[in-house]
């Protein structure tokens, strides 16, 4: 009996799924499972995973050590379009305490039902909110970051999208994401360090911004010095106007002056 129990306990979840990282959405309408494209959208996937597992170190103090998605609602539902969730406030205005850049990959498109992508108020302002599409929406490509797709539970997505809503597209009866569980299958998936990947994104971003600022200042200084030297060598006319010839040409002289 002990051996049987041990074997049962070691049995992996969803044996039909290939190696990878998956998100299991346990909702009041049923269960959905999405495959995360953590290799093609590593930063966005790392954000989602670390928020789900409560390991994100950059969140607001109110969310530190907490599984942010558990107990949240799908606050915006539009039949024939998508279902949106991930807001810790449940109003559509919540975020984890930071914003991060868009992450587009040419292979990741809104080309089928069940696409998992980041919802945001504008470019490069991603936080915790996400949506799952009901239909293909190519018009959203390169506007919202795609980082996963449903492999189980399209019928559940459809049932959520069909609920009755108010004028603001909020379900009259709350659809709760009771638990968001991350599943890792295979050695590569288990090695993916979500908190570290996400932290490095901000470190690299800061490094790039500092380099860009330094380059800008260098160009500004070099240009100022160049103009200063040109001013010293400039020829002054009786009128007080100064000019500097940076390069002499060999073309023909003008035959007429402006006075003619």
C-alpha positions as CSV (number, residue, x, y, z in Angstrom):
1,X,0.0,0.0,0.0
2,X,2.9,2.4,0.9
3,X,4.5,1.7,-2.5
4,X,1.3,2.4,-4.3
5,X,0.8,5.7,-2.5
6,X,4.3,6.8,-3.2
7,X,4.0,6.0,-6.9
8,X,0.7,7.9,-7.0
9,X,2.2,10.9,-5.3
10,X,5.1,11.0,-7.7
11,X,2.8,11.0,-10.7
12,X,3.2,14.3,-12.6
13,X,0.4,16.6,-13.3
14,X,-1.0,16.6,-16.9
15,X,1.3,13.8,-18.3
16,X,0.0,14.6,-21.8
17,X,1.7,18.0,-21.8
18,X,5.3,18.4,-23.1
19,X,8.1,19.9,-21.1
20,X,7.7,23.6,-20.4
21,X,6.2,26.0,-17.9
22,X,2.4,26.1,-17.5
23,X,-0.1,28.3,-15.6
24,X,-3.1,26.5,-14.1
25,X,-6.0,28.9,-13.6
26,X,-8.5,27.5,-11.0
27,X,-11.6,29.7,-11.4
28,X,-15.2,29.5,-10.1
29,X,-16.1,28.6,-13.7
30,X,-13.6,25.8,-14.0
31,X,-9.9,25.1,-14.8
32,X,-7.7,26.5,-17.6
33,X,-4.1,25.7,-18.4
34,X,-1.8,28.0,-20.4
35,X,1.6,27.2,-21.7
36,X,4.0,30.1,-21.0
37,X,6.5,31.1,-23.8
38,X,9.2,31.7,-21.2
39,X,12.0,31.4,-23.8
40,X,10.5,33.9,-26.3
41,X,9.1,36.3,-23.7
42,X,11.3,35.6,-20.7
43,X,10.8,38.9,-18.8
44,X,7.0,38.9,-19.1
45,X,6.9,35.2,-18.2
46,X,9.2,35.9,-15.2
47,X,6.9,38.7,-14.0
48,X,3.8,36.5,-14.3
49,X,5.4,33.5,-12.6
50,X,7.0,35.5,-9.7
51,X,3.7,37.3,-9.0
52,X,1.8,34.0,-9.1
53,X,4.2,32.3,-6.7
54,X,4.8,35.3,-4.4
55,X,8.5,35.5,-5.1
56,X,8.6,38.9,-6.9
57,X,10.9,41.2,-5.0
58,X,9.9,44.4,-6.6
59,X,6.3,44.5,-5.7
60,X,4.7,47.1,-3.4
61,X,5.1,46.2,0.3
62,X,1.4,45.3,0.5
63,X,2.1,42.3,-1.9
64,X,5.5,41.1,-0.7
65,X,5.5,37.4,-0.2
66,X,1.9,37.0,-1.3
67,X,0.6,35.1,-4.3
68,X,-0.8,38.2,-6.0
69,X,-3.3,36.5,-8.4
70,X,-5.0,34.2,-5.9
71,X,-8.5,35.5,-5.0
72,X,-8.6,38.2,-7.7
73,X,-11.5,38.5,-10.1
74,X,-11.9,38.8,-13.9
75,X,-13.0,42.4,-13.7
76,X,-13.5,43.0,-17.4
77,X,-15.3,40.5,-19.7
78,X,-16.3,41.1,-23.3
79,X,-18.0,38.3,-25.2
80,X,-16.4,37.6,-28.6
81,X,-13.2,39.4,-27.5
82,X,-11.5,38.5,-24.2
83,X,-11.5,38.1,-20.5
84,X,-9.3,40.3,-18.3
85,X,-7.9,39.8,-14.8
86,X,-4.8,40.1,-12.7
87,X,-5.8,43.4,-11.0
88,X,-5.2,43.1,-7.2
89,X,-7.7,45.9,-6.7
90,X,-10.3,44.4,-9.0
91,X,-11.1,47.8,-10.5
92,X,-8.9,47.9,-13.6
93,X,-6.6,50.5,-12.0
94,X,-4.4,48.2,-9.9
95,X,-0.8,47.2,-10.4
96,X,1.9,45.5,-8.4
97,X,3.8,48.7,-7.7
98,X,5.9,49.0,-10.8
99,X,5.7,49.1,-14.6
100,X,7.9,47.2,-17.1
101,X,8.6,47.4,-20.9
102,X,6.8,45.6,-23.7
103,X,8.4,42.4,-25.0
104,X,7.5,41.5,-28.6
105,X,8.6,38.4,-30.4
106,X,7.8,37.8,-34.1
107,X,6.5,34.3,-33.4
108,X,4.0,35.4,-30.8
109,X,0.8,36.7,-32.3
110,X,-2.9,37.1,-31.5
111,X,-3.6,34.5,-34.1
112,X,-5.9,32.1,-32.3
113,X,-8.4,31.8,-29.5
114,X,-6.9,31.4,-26.0
115,X,-3.9,33.8,-26.4
116,X,-2.5,35.0,-23.0
117,X,-1.2,38.5,-23.1
118,X,-0.5,41.6,-20.9
119,X,-3.1,44.3,-20.5
120,X,-1.8,47.8,-20.0
121,X,-2.9,51.5,-20.2
122,X,-0.3,52.3,-22.9
123,X,3.1,51.3,-24.3
124,X,5.8,50.0,-21.9
125,X,3.4,50.2,-18.9
126,X,2.9,46.5,-18.1
127,X,2.1,45.4,-14.5
128,X,0.1,42.4,-13.4
129,X,-3.0,42.6,-15.5
130,X,-3.5,40.1,-18.3
131,X,-6.2,38.9,-20.7
132,X,-7.1,35.7,-22.6
133,X,-8.6,36.1,-26.0
134,X,-11.7,34.4,-27.4
135,X,-10.9,35.0,-31.0
136,X,-7.9,35.9,-33.2
137,X,-7.1,39.6,-32.9
138,X,-4.1,40.5,-35.2
139,X,-4.8,44.2,-34.6
140,X,-3.4,43.7,-31.1
141,X,0.0,42.4,-32.4
142,X,3.0,44.5,-31.3
143,X,0.7,46.5,-29.1
144,X,0.3,44.1,-26.2
145,X,2.8,41.5,-25.2
146,X,1.9,37.9,-25.9
147,X,3.5,35.4,-23.5
148,X,1.3,32.3,-23.5
149,X,-1.7,30.4,-24.8
150,X,-4.3,28.0,-23.5
151,X,-3.8,24.3,-24.0
152,X,-6.6,23.2,-21.8
153,X,-9.9,25.0,-21.0
154,X,-11.0,27.0,-24.0
155,X,-14.5,26.0,-23.0
156,X,-14.0,27.6,-19.6
157,X,-12.7,30.8,-21.2
158,X,-15.8,30.8,-23.4
159,X,-18.1,30.3,-20.4
160,X,-16.5,33.2,-18.6
161,X,-16.9,35.4,-21.6
162,X,-20.6,34.6,-21.8
163,X,-21.5,35.9,-18.3
164,X,-23.8,38.8,-17.8
165,X,-21.9,42.1,-17.3
166,X,-22.7,45.8,-16.5
167,X,-22.1,48.8,-18.6
168,X,-18.4,48.8,-17.7
169,X,-18.0,45.1,-18.8
170,X,-17.7,43.9,-15.2
171,X,-19.5,40.6,-14.4
172,X,-22.6,41.0,-12.3
173,X,-21.6,37.9,-10.4
174,X,-17.9,37.9,-9.7
175,X,-15.7,35.3,-11.5
176,X,-12.9,34.5,-9.1
177,X,-9.5,33.3,-9.9
178,X,-9.2,31.1,-6.8
179,X,-5.7,30.0,-7.4
180,X,-3.1,30.4,-10.1
181,X,-0.6,27.5,-9.9
182,X,2.6,27.3,-11.8
183,X,3.6,23.9,-13.2
184,X,7.2,23.2,-14.4
185,X,7.9,20.1,-16.5
186,X,11.4,19.2,-17.5
187,X,14.9,20.3,-16.3
188,X,15.0,23.5,-18.3
189,X,11.7,24.7,-17.0
190,X,12.8,24.0,-13.4
191,X,16.0,26.0,-13.9
192,X,14.1,29.1,-14.9
193,X,14.7,31.5,-12.1
194,X,11.7,33.9,-12.5
195,X,12.6,36.5,-9.7
196,X,16.2,36.7,-10.9
197,X,15.2,37.1,-14.6
198,X,12.8,39.9,-13.7
199,X,15.2,41.7,-11.5
200,X,17.9,41.5,-14.2
201,X,15.5,43.2,-16.6
202,X,15.4,46.3,-14.5
203,X,19.1,46.2,-13.9
204,X,19.8,46.0,-17.6
205,X,17.3,48.7,-18.4
206,X,19.0,51.0,-15.9
207,X,22.3,50.2,-17.4
208,X,21.1,51.0,-20.9
209,X,19.5,54.2,-19.8
210,X,22.8,55.4,-18.1
211,X,24.8,54.5,-21.2
212,X,22.3,56.4,-23.4
213,X,22.5,59.4,-21.1
214,X,26.3,59.3,-21.1
215,X,26.4,59.1,-24.9
216,X,24.0,62.0,-25.2
217,X,26.1,64.1,-22.8
218,X,29.3,63.2,-24.7
219,X,27.8,64.3,-28.0
220,X,26.6,67.5,-26.4
221,X,30.0,68.3,-25.0
222,X,31.8,67.4,-28.3
223,X,29.4,69.6,-30.3
224,X,29.9,72.5,-27.9
225,X,33.7,72.3,-28.1
226,X,33.6,72.0,-31.9
227,X,31.4,75.1,-32.2
228,X,33.7,76.9,-29.8
229,X,36.8,76.3,-31.9
230,X,34.9,77.2,-35.1
231,X,33.9,80.5,-33.5
232,X,37.5,81.3,-32.7
233,X,38.5,80.8,-36.3
234,X,35.5,82.6,-37.7
235,X,35.9,85.6,-40.0
236,X,34.1,88.7,-39.0
237,X,32.6,91.1,-41.5
238,X,32.2,94.8,-41.1
239,X,28.6,94.3,-40.2
240,X,29.6,92.1,-37.3
241,X,28.4,89.0,-38.9
242,X,30.8,86.0,-38.5
243,X,31.2,83.0,-40.7
244,X,33.3,79.9,-40.7
245,X,34.2,77.8,-43.7
246,X,34.2,74.2,-42.6
247,X,35.0,72.8,-46.1
248,X,36.0,74.6,-49.2
249,X,34.3,73.6,-52.4
250,X,35.6,73.8,-56.0
251,X,32.4,74.8,-57.7
252,X,31.8,77.9,-59.8
253,X,31.3,81.3,-58.1
254,X,27.9,83.0,-58.2
255,X,27.6,85.3,-61.2
256,X,25.1,87.6,-59.5
257,X,24.9,89.1,-56.1
258,X,21.7,89.4,-54.0
259,X,21.7,93.2,-54.7
260,X,21.0,92.7,-58.5
